[in-house]
Amino acid sequence: MFTDEQKLEWFDKAVRFQVQGLIFITMRSRKGGVGSWVIEDIGTKKLLNSNLEWEDDIPNPEKDKAFLIRTRYDFETAAMMYEQYKMFA
């Protein structure tokens, strides 16, 4: 049996959370111990941007700073963005 502390260690290592159907909050990178998260629909290969619109996930060489700003969040912001999206969807 895991202790609560051991469970927290496992949850800290999680990189993907299913929020609905094929929609996930997924960590795309971790720098300095801070994760960069996206809200992705793995069925359509689209990301939810900061305007609450789905846009195509593009290959890494084509991702510019504006794309990253629109589609990357800290985990708490990603979770709040998804909740906000659900209210208007």
PDB file of N, CA, C and O in Angstrom:
ATOM      1  N   MET A   1       0.836  -1.177   0.000  1.00  0.00           N
ATOM      2  CA  MET A   1       0.000   0.000   0.000  1.00  0.00           C
ATOM      3  C   MET A   1       0.885   1.245   0.000  1.00  0.00           C
ATOM      4  O   MET A   1       1.899   1.295   0.697  1.00  0.00           O
ATOM      5  N   PHE A   2       0.499   2.239  -0.779  1.00  0.00           N
ATOM      6  CA  PHE A   2       1.243   3.490  -0.825  1.00  0.00           C
ATOM      7  C   PHE A   2       0.835   4.394   0.329  1.00  0.00           C
ATOM      8  O   PHE A   2      -0.336   4.448   0.706  1.00  0.00           O
ATOM      9  N   THR A   3       1.802   5.097   0.879  1.00  0.00           N
ATOM     10  CA  THR A   3       1.487   6.150   1.845  1.00  0.00           C
ATOM     11  C   THR A   3       1.019   7.376   1.060  1.00  0.00           C
ATOM     12  O   THR A   3       1.197   7.444  -0.157  1.00  0.00           O
ATOM     13  N   ASP A   4       0.429   8.329   1.748  1.00  0.00           N
ATOM     14  CA  ASP A   4       0.014   9.560   1.070  1.00  0.00           C
ATOM     15  C   ASP A   4       1.217  10.261   0.446  1.00  0.00           C
ATOM     16  O   ASP A   4       1.114  10.818  -0.647  1.00  0.00           O
ATOM     17  N   GLU A   5       2.344  10.235   1.129  1.00  0.00           N
ATOM     18  CA  GLU A   5       3.558  10.869   0.612  1.00  0.00           C
ATOM     19  C   GLU A   5       4.024  10.178  -0.670  1.00  0.00           C
ATOM     20  O   GLU A   5       4.420  10.850  -1.623  1.00  0.00           O
ATOM     21  N   GLN A   6       3.982   8.851  -0.704  1.00  0.00           N
ATOM     22  CA  GLN A   6       4.370   8.115  -1.906  1.00  0.00           C
ATOM     23  C   GLN A   6       3.410   8.406  -3.060  1.00  0.00           C
ATOM     24  O   GLN A   6       3.842   8.529  -4.206  1.00  0.00           O
ATOM     25  N   LYS A   7       2.130   8.516  -2.769  1.00  0.00           N
ATOM     26  CA  LYS A   7       1.154   8.860  -3.814  1.00  0.00           C
ATOM     27  C   LYS A   7       1.460  10.230  -4.402  1.00  0.00           C
ATOM     28  O   LYS A   7       1.408  10.413  -5.618  1.00  0.00           O
ATOM     29  N   LEU A   8       1.781  11.200  -3.536  1.00  0.00           N
ATOM     30  CA  LEU A   8       2.110  12.538  -4.015  1.00  0.00           C
ATOM     31  C   LEU A   8       3.339  12.522  -4.914  1.00  0.00           C
ATOM     32  O   LEU A   8       3.394  13.255  -5.902  1.00  0.00           O
ATOM     33  N   GLU A   9       4.325  11.694  -4.583  1.00  0.00           N
ATOM     34  CA  GLU A   9       5.510  11.574  -5.430  1.00  0.00           C
ATOM     35  C   GLU A   9       5.130  11.068  -6.817  1.00  0.00           C
ATOM     36  O   GLU A   9       5.634  11.571  -7.821  1.00  0.00           O
ATOM     37  N   TRP A  10       4.250  10.083  -6.878  1.00  0.00           N
ATOM     38  CA  TRP A  10       3.789   9.558  -8.172  1.00  0.00           C
ATOM     39  C   TRP A  10       3.019  10.617  -8.938  1.00  0.00           C
ATOM     40  O   TRP A  10       3.245  10.793 -10.135  1.00  0.00           O
ATOM     41  N   PHE A  11       2.112  11.330  -8.274  1.00  0.00           N
ATOM     42  CA  PHE A  11       1.331  12.355  -8.961  1.00  0.00           C
ATOM     43  C   PHE A  11       2.223  13.476  -9.482  1.00  0.00           C
ATOM     44  O   PHE A  11       1.942  14.052 -10.533  1.00  0.00           O
ATOM     45  N   ASP A  12       3.302  13.795  -8.754  1.00  0.00           N
ATOM     46  CA  ASP A  12       4.239  14.818  -9.215  1.00  0.00           C
ATOM     47  C   ASP A  12       4.912  14.414 -10.522  1.00  0.00           C
ATOM     48  O   ASP A  12       5.346  15.274 -11.288  1.00  0.00           O
ATOM     49  N   LYS A  13       5.000  13.113 -10.780  1.00  0.00           N
ATOM     50  CA  LYS A  13       5.657  12.621 -11.994  1.00  0.00           C
ATOM     51  C   LYS A  13       4.687  12.445 -13.158  1.00  0.00           C
ATOM     52  O   LYS A  13       5.110  12.166 -14.280  1.00  0.00           O
ATOM     53  N   ALA A  14       3.402  12.605 -12.904  1.00  0.00           N
ATOM     54  CA  ALA A  14       2.400  12.428 -13.965  1.00  0.00           C
ATOM     55  C   ALA A  14       2.577  13.508 -15.025  1.00  0.00           C
ATOM     56  O   ALA A  14       2.827  14.670 -14.706  1.00  0.00           O
ATOM     57  N   VAL A  15       2.446  13.112 -16.292  1.00  0.00           N
ATOM     58  CA  VAL A  15       2.615  14.060 -17.383  1.00  0.00           C
ATOM     59  C   VAL A  15       1.368  14.186 -18.257  1.00  0.00           C
ATOM     60  O   VAL A  15       1.360  14.970 -19.206  1.00  0.00           O
ATOM     61  N   ARG A  16       0.319  13.426 -17.951  1.00  0.00           N
ATOM     62  CA  ARG A  16      -0.911  13.508 -18.751  1.00  0.00           C
ATOM     63  C   ARG A  16      -2.114  13.179 -17.880  1.00  0.00           C
ATOM     64  O   ARG A  16      -2.116  12.202 -17.130  1.00  0.00           O
ATOM     65  N   PHE A  17      -3.136  14.018 -17.999  1.00  0.00           N
ATOM     66  CA  PHE A  17      -4.380  13.807 -17.276  1.00  0.00           C
ATOM     67  C   PHE A  17      -5.539  13.852 -18.264  1.00  0.00           C
ATOM     68  O   PHE A  17      -5.690  14.823 -19.006  1.00  0.00           O
ATOM     69  N   GLN A  18      -6.351  12.809 -18.275  1.00  0.00           N
ATOM     70  CA  GLN A  18      -7.522  12.785 -19.148  1.00  0.00           C
ATOM     71  C   GLN A  18      -8.628  13.592 -18.493  1.00  0.00           C
ATOM     72  O   GLN A  18      -8.999  13.332 -17.348  1.00  0.00           O
ATOM     73  N   VAL A  19      -9.163  14.583 -19.224  1.00  0.00           N
ATOM     74  CA  VAL A  19     -10.210  15.419 -18.648  1.00  0.00           C
ATOM     75  C   VAL A  19     -11.583  15.120 -19.231  1.00  0.00           C
ATOM     76  O   VAL A  19     -12.599  15.332 -18.568  1.00  0.00           O
ATOM     77  N   GLN A  20     -11.622  14.626 -20.477  1.00  0.00           N
ATOM     78  CA  GLN A  20     -12.906  14.251 -21.075  1.00  0.00           C
ATOM     79  C   GLN A  20     -12.638  13.559 -22.406  1.00  0.00           C
ATOM     80  O   GLN A  20     -11.956  14.115 -23.267  1.00  0.00           O
ATOM     81  N   GLY A  21     -13.162  12.367 -22.579  1.00  0.00           N
ATOM     82  CA  GLY A  21     -13.007  11.663 -23.857  1.00  0.00           C
ATOM     83  C   GLY A  21     -11.559  11.609 -24.302  1.00  0.00           C
ATOM     84  O   GLY A  21     -10.713  11.028 -23.623  1.00  0.00           O
ATOM     85  N   LEU A  22     -11.277  12.218 -25.450  1.00  0.00           N
ATOM     86  CA  LEU A  22      -9.917  12.241 -25.985  1.00  0.00           C
ATOM     87  C   LEU A  22      -9.194  13.550 -25.686  1.00  0.00           C
ATOM     88  O   LEU A  22      -8.184  13.859 -26.318  1.00  0.00           O
ATOM     89  N   ILE A  23      -9.704  14.320 -24.728  1.00  0.00           N
ATOM     90  CA  ILE A  23      -9.072  15.586 -24.355  1.00  0.00           C
ATOM     91  C   ILE A  23      -8.236  15.370 -23.092  1.00  0.00           C
ATOM     92  O   ILE A  23      -8.707  14.838 -22.086  1.00  0.00           O
ATOM     93  N   PHE A  24      -6.981  15.804 -23.186  1.00  0.00           N
ATOM     94  CA  PHE A  24      -6.018  15.619 -22.106  1.00  0.00           C
ATOM     95  C   PHE A  24      -5.319  16.935 -21.793  1.00  0.00           C
ATOM     96  O   PHE A  24      -5.178  17.797 -22.661  1.00  0.00           O
ATOM     97  N   ILE A  25      -4.886  17.080 -20.552  1.00  0.00           N
ATOM     98  CA  ILE A  25      -3.923  18.114 -20.182  1.00  0.00           C
ATOM     99  C   ILE A  25      -2.589  17.381 -20.094  1.00  0.00           C
ATOM    100  O   ILE A  25      -2.418  16.470 -19.284  1.00  0.00           O
ATOM    101  N   THR A  26      -1.647  17.796 -20.943  1.00  0.00           N
ATOM    102  CA  THR A  26      -0.399  17.060 -21.117  1.00  0.00           C
ATOM    103  C   THR A  26       0.799  17.977 -20.924  1.00  0.00           C
ATOM    104  O   THR A  26       0.819  19.097 -21.436  1.00  0.00           O
ATOM    105  N   MET A  27       1.805  17.498 -20.178  1.00  0.00           N
ATOM    106  CA  MET A  27       3.034  18.257 -20.029  1.00  0.00           C
ATOM    107  C   MET A  27       3.875  18.071 -21.287  1.00  0.00           C
ATOM    108  O   MET A  27       4.145  16.942 -21.696  1.00  0.00           O
ATOM    109  N   ARG A  28       4.286  19.168 -21.894  1.00  0.00           N
ATOM    110  CA  ARG A  28       5.116  19.102 -23.094  1.00  0.00           C
ATOM    111  C   ARG A  28       6.591  19.320 -22.787  1.00  0.00           C
ATOM    112  O   ARG A  28       7.450  18.852 -23.534  1.00  0.00           O
ATOM    113  N   SER A  29       6.896  20.018 -21.705  1.00  0.00           N
ATOM    114  CA  SER A  29       8.298  20.208 -21.321  1.00  0.00           C
ATOM    115  C   SER A  29       8.358  20.561 -19.838  1.00  0.00           C
ATOM    116  O   SER A  29       7.364  20.946 -19.222  1.00  0.00           O
ATOM    117  N   ARG A  30       9.558  20.415 -19.294  1.00  0.00           N
ATOM    118  CA  ARG A  30       9.787  20.799 -17.895  1.00  0.00           C
ATOM    119  C   ARG A  30      11.148  21.476 -17.842  1.00  0.00           C
ATOM    120  O   ARG A  30      12.169  20.876 -18.178  1.00  0.00           O
ATOM    121  N   LYS A  31      11.147  22.732 -17.416  1.00  0.00           N
ATOM    122  CA  LYS A  31      12.397  23.487 -17.302  1.00  0.00           C
ATOM    123  C   LYS A  31      12.472  24.065 -15.904  1.00  0.00           C
ATOM    124  O   LYS A  31      11.532  24.706 -15.435  1.00  0.00           O
ATOM    125  N   GLY A  32      13.587  23.838 -15.246  1.00  0.00           N
ATOM    126  CA  GLY A  32      13.756  24.354 -13.894  1.00  0.00           C
ATOM    127  C   GLY A  32      12.716  23.837 -12.924  1.00  0.00           C
ATOM    128  O   GLY A  32      12.357  24.523 -11.968  1.00  0.00           O
ATOM    129  N   GLY A  33      12.227  22.618 -13.166  1.00  0.00           N
ATOM    130  CA  GLY A  33      11.235  22.017 -12.295  1.00  0.00           C
ATOM    131  C   GLY A  33       9.811  22.495 -12.536  1.00  0.00           C
ATOM    132  O   GLY A  33       8.893  22.102 -11.815  1.00  0.00           O
ATOM    133  N   VAL A  34       9.618  23.346 -13.551  1.00  0.00           N
ATOM    134  CA  VAL A  34       8.293  23.875 -13.856  1.00  0.00           C
ATOM    135  C   VAL A  34       7.810  23.283 -15.174  1.00  0.00           C
ATOM    136  O   VAL A  34       8.511  23.337 -16.184  1.00  0.00           O
ATOM    137  N   GLY A  35       6.614  22.721 -15.152  1.00  0.00           N
ATOM    138  CA  GLY A  35       6.058  22.108 -16.350  1.00  0.00           C
ATOM    139  C   GLY A  35       5.389  23.118 -17.258  1.00  0.00           C
ATOM    140  O   GLY A  35       4.856  24.132 -16.807  1.00  0.00           O
ATOM    141  N   SER A  36       5.428  22.817 -18.557  1.00  0.00           N
ATOM    142  CA  SER A  36       4.712  23.581 -19.569  1.00  0.00           C
ATOM    143  C   SER A  36       3.645  22.652 -20.138  1.00  0.00           C
ATOM    144  O   SER A  36       3.969  21.623 -20.731  1.00  0.00           O
ATOM    145  N   TRP A  37       2.379  23.009 -19.959  1.00  0.00           N
ATOM    146  CA  TRP A  37       1.256  22.120 -20.247  1.00  0.00           C
ATOM    147  C   TRP A  37       0.432  22.614 -21.417  1.00  0.00           C
ATOM    148  O   TRP A  37       0.335  23.816 -21.661  1.00  0.00           O
ATOM    149  N   VAL A  38      -0.166  21.666 -22.146  1.00  0.00           N
ATOM    150  CA  VAL A  38      -1.114  21.974 -23.216  1.00  0.00           C
ATOM    151  C   VAL A  38      -2.427  21.269 -22.917  1.00  0.00           C
ATOM    152  O   VAL A  38      -2.467  20.286 -22.177  1.00  0.00           O
ATOM    153  N   ILE A  39      -3.492  21.784 -23.501  1.00  0.00           N
ATOM    154  CA  ILE A  39      -4.786  21.105 -23.481  1.00  0.00           C
ATOM    155  C   ILE A  39      -4.950  20.569 -24.894  1.00  0.00           C
ATOM    156  O   ILE A  39      -5.098  21.343 -25.840  1.00  0.00           O
ATOM    157  N   GLU A  40      -4.925  19.254 -25.044  1.00  0.00           N
ATOM    158  CA  GLU A  40      -4.921  18.686 -26.389  1.00  0.00           C
ATOM    159  C   GLU A  40      -6.058  17.707 -26.609  1.00  0.00           C
ATOM    160  O   GLU A  40      -6.452  16.960 -25.714  1.00  0.00           O
ATOM    161  N   ASP A  41      -6.570  17.735 -27.824  1.00  0.00           N
ATOM    162  CA  ASP A  41      -7.539  16.746 -28.284  1.00  0.00           C
ATOM    163  C   ASP A  41      -6.734  15.779 -29.139  1.00  0.00           C
ATOM    164  O   ASP A  41      -6.356  16.108 -30.264  1.00  0.00           O
ATOM    165  N   ILE A  42      -6.469  14.587 -28.610  1.00  0.00           N
ATOM    166  CA  ILE A  42      -5.603  13.665 -29.341  1.00  0.00           C
ATOM    167  C   ILE A  42      -6.310  13.041 -30.538  1.00  0.00           C
ATOM    168  O   ILE A  42      -5.656  12.457 -31.402  1.00  0.00           O
ATOM    169  N   GLY A  43      -7.625  13.153 -30.602  1.00  0.00           N
ATOM    170  CA  GLY A  43      -8.361  12.653 -31.755  1.00  0.00           C
ATOM    171  C   GLY A  43      -8.203  13.550 -32.972  1.00  0.00           C
ATOM    172  O   GLY A  43      -8.084  13.070 -34.099  1.00  0.00           O
ATOM    173  N   THR A  44      -8.203  14.863 -32.735  1.00  0.00           N
ATOM    174  CA  THR A  44      -8.097  15.826 -33.839  1.00  0.00           C
ATOM    175  C   THR A  44      -6.700  16.421 -33.967  1.00  0.00           C
ATOM    176  O   THR A  44      -6.409  17.130 -34.930  1.00  0.00           O
ATOM    177  N   LYS A  45      -5.831  16.132 -32.987  1.00  0.00           N
ATOM    178  CA  LYS A  45      -4.477  16.697 -32.938  1.00  0.00           C
ATOM    179  C   LYS A  45      -4.510  18.229 -32.898  1.00  0.00           C
ATOM    180  O   LYS A  45      -3.743  18.905 -33.583  1.00  0.00           O
ATOM    181  N   LYS A  46      -5.412  18.746 -32.084  1.00  0.00           N
ATOM    182  CA  LYS A  46      -5.536  20.193 -31.919  1.00  0.00           C
ATOM    183  C   LYS A  46      -5.285  20.570 -30.463  1.00  0.00           C
ATOM    184  O   LYS A  46      -5.472  19.762 -29.554  1.00  0.00           O
ATOM    185  N   LEU A  47      -4.857  21.817 -30.262  1.00  0.00           N
ATOM    186  CA  LEU A  47      -4.593  22.354 -28.933  1.00  0.00           C
ATOM    187  C   LEU A  47      -5.570  23.487 -28.653  1.00  0.00           C
ATOM    188  O   LEU A  47      -5.912  24.261 -29.547  1.00  0.00           O
ATOM    189  N   LEU A  48      -6.011  23.576 -27.411  1.00  0.00           N
ATOM    190  CA  LEU A  48      -6.879  24.681 -27.005  1.00  0.00           C
ATOM    191  C   LEU A  48      -5.995  25.882 -26.697  1.00  0.00           C
ATOM    192  O   LEU A  48      -5.129  25.818 -25.825  1.00  0.00           O
ATOM    193  N   ASN A  49      -6.220  26.980 -27.421  1.00  0.00           N
ATOM    194  CA  ASN A  49      -5.377  28.150 -27.200  1.00  0.00           C
ATOM    195  C   ASN A  49      -6.003  29.102 -26.182  1.00  0.00           C
ATOM    196  O   ASN A  49      -7.093  28.849 -25.669  1.00  0.00           O
ATOM    197  N   SER A  50      -5.311  30.183 -25.901  1.00  0.00           N
ATOM    198  CA  SER A  50      -5.752  31.116 -24.860  1.00  0.00           C
ATOM    199  C   SER A  50      -7.014  31.885 -25.244  1.00  0.00           C
ATOM    200  O   SER A  50      -7.600  32.564 -24.401  1.00  0.00           O
ATOM    201  N   ASN A  51      -7.441  31.787 -26.507  1.00  0.00           N
ATOM    202  CA  ASN A  51      -8.713  32.377 -26.944  1.00  0.00           C
ATOM    203  C   ASN A  51      -9.854  31.372 -26.856  1.00  0.00           C
ATOM    204  O   ASN A  51     -10.960  31.630 -27.331  1.00  0.00           O
ATOM    205  N   LEU A  52      -9.573  30.211 -26.236  1.00  0.00           N
ATOM    206  CA  LEU A  52     -10.531  29.110 -26.102  1.00  0.00           C
ATOM    207  C   LEU A  52     -10.972  28.578 -27.464  1.00  0.00           C
ATOM    208  O   LEU A  52     -12.120  28.174 -27.648  1.00  0.00           O
ATOM    209  N   GLU A  53     -10.033  28.588 -28.417  1.00  0.00           N
ATOM    210  CA  GLU A  53     -10.256  28.046 -29.751  1.00  0.00           C
ATOM    211  C   GLU A  53      -9.278  26.902 -29.982  1.00  0.00           C
ATOM    212  O   GLU A  53      -8.148  26.929 -29.493  1.00  0.00           O
ATOM    213  N   TRP A  54      -9.721  25.896 -30.734  1.00  0.00           N
ATOM    214  CA  TRP A  54      -8.846  24.778 -31.070  1.00  0.00           C
ATOM    215  C   TRP A  54      -8.013  25.151 -32.284  1.00  0.00           C
ATOM    216  O   TRP A  54      -8.542  25.648 -33.278  1.00  0.00           O
ATOM    217  N   GLU A  55      -6.709  24.913 -32.205  1.00  0.00           N
ATOM    218  CA  GLU A  55      -5.849  25.139 -33.361  1.00  0.00           C
ATOM    219  C   GLU A  55      -4.932  23.943 -33.554  1.00  0.00           C
ATOM    220  O   GLU A  55      -4.622  23.217 -32.609  1.00  0.00           O
ATOM    221  N   ASP A  56      -4.503  23.752 -34.801  1.00  0.00           N
ATOM    222  CA  ASP A  56      -3.663  22.604 -35.124  1.00  0.00           C
ATOM    223  C   ASP A  56      -2.367  22.639 -34.335  1.00  0.00           C
ATOM    224  O   ASP A  56      -1.755  23.693 -34.165  1.00  0.00           O
ATOM    225  N   ASP A  57      -1.955  21.468 -33.855  1.00  0.00           N
ATOM    226  CA  ASP A  57      -0.632  21.326 -33.255  1.00  0.00           C
ATOM    227  C   ASP A  57       0.343  21.192 -34.414  1.00  0.00           C
ATOM    228  O   ASP A  57       0.169  20.328 -35.274  1.00  0.00           O
ATOM    229  N   ILE A  58       1.347  22.022 -34.444  1.00  0.00           N
ATOM    230  CA  ILE A  58       2.271  22.043 -35.575  1.00  0.00           C
ATOM    231  C   ILE A  58       3.608  21.427 -35.185  1.00  0.00           C
ATOM    232  O   ILE A  58       3.924  21.343 -33.999  1.00  0.00           O
ATOM    233  N   PRO A  59       4.402  20.992 -36.171  1.00  0.00           N
ATOM    234  CA  PRO A  59       5.709  20.396 -35.863  1.00  0.00           C
ATOM    235  C   PRO A  59       6.616  21.381 -35.121  1.00  0.00           C
ATOM    236  O   PRO A  59       6.513  22.595 -35.301  1.00  0.00           O
ATOM    237  N   ASN A  60       7.494  20.845 -34.294  1.00  0.00           N
ATOM    238  CA  ASN A  60       8.377  21.683 -33.472  1.00  0.00           C
ATOM    239  C   ASN A  60       9.122  22.769 -34.238  1.00  0.00           C
ATOM    240  O   ASN A  60       9.147  23.909 -33.774  1.00  0.00           O
ATOM    241  N   PRO A  61       9.733  22.476 -35.393  1.00  0.00           N
ATOM    242  CA  PRO A  61      10.486  23.548 -36.074  1.00  0.00           C
ATOM    243  C   PRO A  61       9.620  24.742 -36.484  1.00  0.00           C
ATOM    244  O   PRO A  61      10.137  25.841 -36.684  1.00  0.00           O
ATOM    245  N   GLU A  62       8.315  24.533 -36.611  1.00  0.00           N
ATOM    246  CA  GLU A  62       7.423  25.605 -37.050  1.00  0.00           C
ATOM    247  C   GLU A  62       6.809  26.389 -35.889  1.00  0.00           C
ATOM    248  O   GLU A  62       6.125  27.387 -36.115  1.00  0.00           O
ATOM    249  N   LYS A  63       7.042  25.954 -34.666  1.00  0.00           N
ATOM    250  CA  LYS A  63       6.431  26.616 -33.507  1.00  0.00           C
ATOM    251  C   LYS A  63       7.204  27.888 -33.176  1.00  0.00           C
ATOM    252  O   LYS A  63       8.373  27.839 -32.794  1.00  0.00           O
ATOM    253  N   ASP A  64       6.532  29.023 -33.328  1.00  0.00           N
ATOM    254  CA  ASP A  64       7.168  30.282 -32.970  1.00  0.00           C
ATOM    255  C   ASP A  64       6.746  30.687 -31.554  1.00  0.00           C
ATOM    256  O   ASP A  64       5.932  30.022 -30.914  1.00  0.00           O
ATOM    257  N   LYS A  65       7.318  31.780 -31.096  1.00  0.00           N
ATOM    258  CA  LYS A  65       7.052  32.222 -29.727  1.00  0.00           C
ATOM    259  C   LYS A  65       5.569  32.527 -29.511  1.00  0.00           C
ATOM    260  O   LYS A  65       5.027  32.229 -28.447  1.00  0.00           O
ATOM    261  N   ALA A  66       4.911  33.117 -30.508  1.00  0.00           N
ATOM    262  CA  ALA A  66       3.486  33.445 -30.383  1.00  0.00           C
ATOM    263  C   ALA A  66       2.647  32.181 -30.205  1.00  0.00           C
ATOM    264  O   ALA A  66       1.715  32.161 -29.402  1.00  0.00           O
ATOM    265  N   PHE A  67       2.978  31.129 -30.954  1.00  0.00           N
ATOM    266  CA  PHE A  67       2.257  29.858 -30.825  1.00  0.00           C
ATOM    267  C   PHE A  67       2.414  29.303 -29.416  1.00  0.00           C
ATOM    268  O   PHE A  67       1.443  28.860 -28.804  1.00  0.00           O
ATOM    269  N   LEU A  68       3.643  29.330 -28.906  1.00  0.00           N
ATOM    270  CA  LEU A  68       3.900  28.802 -27.562  1.00  0.00           C
ATOM    271  C   LEU A  68       3.171  29.620 -26.498  1.00  0.00           C
ATOM    272  O   LEU A  68       2.643  29.057 -25.539  1.00  0.00           O
ATOM    273  N   ILE A  69       3.139  30.924 -26.656  1.00  0.00           N
ATOM    274  CA  ILE A  69       2.433  31.771 -25.693  1.00  0.00           C
ATOM    275  C   ILE A  69       0.940  31.459 -25.701  1.00  0.00           C
ATOM    276  O   ILE A  69       0.305  31.437 -24.646  1.00  0.00           O
ATOM    277  N   ARG A  70       0.374  31.218 -26.888  1.00  0.00           N
ATOM    278  CA  ARG A  70      -1.062  30.936 -27.000  1.00  0.00           C
ATOM    279  C   ARG A  70      -1.453  29.569 -26.470  1.00  0.00           C
ATOM    280  O   ARG A  70      -2.584  29.386 -26.020  1.00  0.00           O
ATOM    281  N   THR A  71      -0.534  28.595 -26.512  1.00  0.00           N
ATOM    282  CA  THR A  71      -0.937  27.205 -26.255  1.00  0.00           C
ATOM    283  C   THR A  71      -0.273  26.556 -25.052  1.00  0.00           C
ATOM    284  O   THR A  71      -0.600  25.411 -24.741  1.00  0.00           O
ATOM    285  N   ARG A  72       0.637  27.221 -24.364  1.00  0.00           N
ATOM    286  CA  ARG A  72       1.334  26.637 -23.215  1.00  0.00           C
ATOM    287  C   ARG A  72       0.916  27.336 -21.932  1.00  0.00           C
ATOM    288  O   ARG A  72       0.761  28.557 -21.886  1.00  0.00           O
ATOM    289  N   TYR A  73       0.736  26.526 -20.884  1.00  0.00           N
ATOM    290  CA  TYR A  73       0.263  27.055 -19.601  1.00  0.00           C
ATOM    291  C   TYR A  73       0.977  26.343 -18.456  1.00  0.00           C
ATOM    292  O   TYR A  73       1.535  25.261 -18.637  1.00  0.00           O
ATOM    293  N   ASP A  74       0.953  26.966 -17.265  1.00  0.00           N
ATOM    294  CA  ASP A  74       1.296  26.190 -16.080  1.00  0.00           C
ATOM    295  C   ASP A  74       0.088  25.291 -15.815  1.00  0.00           C
ATOM    296  O   ASP A  74      -0.980  25.515 -16.384  1.00  0.00           O
ATOM    297  N   PHE A  75       0.242  24.287 -14.966  1.00  0.00           N
ATOM    298  CA  PHE A  75      -0.830  23.303 -14.808  1.00  0.00           C
ATOM    299  C   PHE A  75      -2.134  23.922 -14.305  1.00  0.00           C
ATOM    300  O   PHE A  75      -3.212  23.607 -14.809  1.00  0.00           O
ATOM    301  N   GLU A  76      -2.028  24.801 -13.312  1.00  0.00           N
ATOM    302  CA  GLU A  76      -3.236  25.399 -12.743  1.00  0.00           C
ATOM    303  C   GLU A  76      -3.999  26.204 -13.792  1.00  0.00           C
ATOM    304  O   GLU A  76      -5.226  26.140 -13.861  1.00  0.00           O
ATOM    305  N   THR A  77      -3.270  26.958 -14.603  1.00  0.00           N
ATOM    306  CA  THR A  77      -3.912  27.738 -15.659  1.00  0.00           C
ATOM    307  C   THR A  77      -4.558  26.824 -16.686  1.00  0.00           C
ATOM    308  O   THR A  77      -5.669  27.095 -17.142  1.00  0.00           O
ATOM    309  N   ALA A  78      -3.876  25.742 -17.057  1.00  0.00           N
ATOM    310  CA  ALA A  78      -4.442  24.791 -18.024  1.00  0.00           C
ATOM    311  C   ALA A  78      -5.756  24.217 -17.504  1.00  0.00           C
ATOM    312  O   ALA A  78      -6.736  24.132 -18.244  1.00  0.00           O
ATOM    313  N   ALA A  79      -5.778  23.830 -16.249  1.00  0.00           N
ATOM    314  CA  ALA A  79      -7.002  23.272 -15.669  1.00  0.00           C
ATOM    315  C   ALA A  79      -8.118  24.317 -15.654  1.00  0.00           C
ATOM    316  O   ALA A  79      -9.265  23.995 -15.963  1.00  0.00           O
ATOM    317  N   MET A  80      -7.798  25.558 -15.299  1.00  0.00           N
ATOM    318  CA  MET A  80      -8.807  26.620 -15.283  1.00  0.00           C
ATOM    319  C   MET A  80      -9.291  26.948 -16.696  1.00  0.00           C
ATOM    320  O   MET A  80     -10.480  27.190 -16.906  1.00  0.00           O
ATOM    321  N   MET A  81      -8.368  26.955 -17.670  1.00  0.00           N
ATOM    322  CA  MET A  81      -8.752  27.221 -19.062  1.00  0.00           C
ATOM    323  C   MET A  81      -9.724  26.157 -19.553  1.00  0.00           C
ATOM    324  O   MET A  81     -10.706  26.469 -20.226  1.00  0.00           O
ATOM    325  N   TYR A  82      -9.450  24.904 -19.217  1.00  0.00           N
ATOM    326  CA  TYR A  82     -10.348  23.839 -19.666  1.00  0.00           C
ATOM    327  C   TYR A  82     -11.726  23.985 -19.018  1.00  0.00           C
ATOM    328  O   TYR A  82     -12.744  23.808 -19.686  1.00  0.00           O
ATOM    329  N   GLU A  83     -11.764  24.302 -17.737  1.00  0.00           N
ATOM    330  CA  GLU A  83     -13.048  24.509 -17.059  1.00  0.00           C
ATOM    331  C   GLU A  83     -13.813  25.666 -17.697  1.00  0.00           C
ATOM    332  O   GLU A  83     -15.029  25.588 -17.872  1.00  0.00           O
ATOM    333  N   GLN A  84     -13.105  26.729 -18.041  1.00  0.00           N
ATOM    334  CA  GLN A  84     -13.736  27.869 -18.695  1.00  0.00           C
ATOM    335  C   GLN A  84     -14.257  27.461 -20.075  1.00  0.00           C
ATOM    336  O   GLN A  84     -15.364  27.846 -20.454  1.00  0.00           O
ATOM    337  N   TYR A  85     -13.481  26.696 -20.820  1.00  0.00           N
ATOM    338  CA  TYR A  85     -13.902  26.213 -22.133  1.00  0.00           C
ATOM    339  C   TYR A  85     -15.200  25.410 -22.024  1.00  0.00           C
ATOM    340  O   TYR A  85     -16.110  25.576 -22.837  1.00  0.00           O
ATOM    341  N   LYS A  86     -15.278  24.539 -21.016  1.00  0.00           N
ATOM    342  CA  LYS A  86     -16.478  23.709 -20.847  1.00  0.00           C
ATOM    343  C   LYS A  86     -17.730  24.557 -20.631  1.00  0.00           C
ATOM    344  O   LYS A  86     -18.815  24.179 -21.072  1.00  0.00           O
ATOM    345  N   MET A  87     -17.591  25.693 -19.959  1.00  0.00           N
ATOM    346  CA  MET A  87     -18.750  26.553 -19.703  1.00  0.00           C
ATOM    347  C   MET A  87     -19.317  27.137 -20.993  1.00  0.00           C
ATOM    348  O   MET A  87     -20.519  27.387 -21.087  1.00  0.00           O
ATOM    349  N   PHE A  88     -18.453  27.357 -21.991  1.00  0.00           N
ATOM    350  CA  PHE A  88     -18.885  28.005 -23.228  1.00  0.00           C
ATOM    351  C   PHE A  88     -19.068  27.041 -24.386  1.00  0.00           C
ATOM    352  O   PHE A  88     -19.589  27.427 -25.432  1.00  0.00           O
ATOM    353  N   ALA A  89     -18.649  25.792 -24.220  1.00  0.00           N
ATOM    354  CA  ALA A  89     -18.736  24.820 -25.325  1.00  0.00           C
ATOM    355  C   ALA A  89     -20.153  24.329 -25.520  1.00  0.00           C
ATOM    356  O   ALA A  89     -20.406  23.509 -26.404  1.00  0.00           O
TER     357      ALA A  89
END
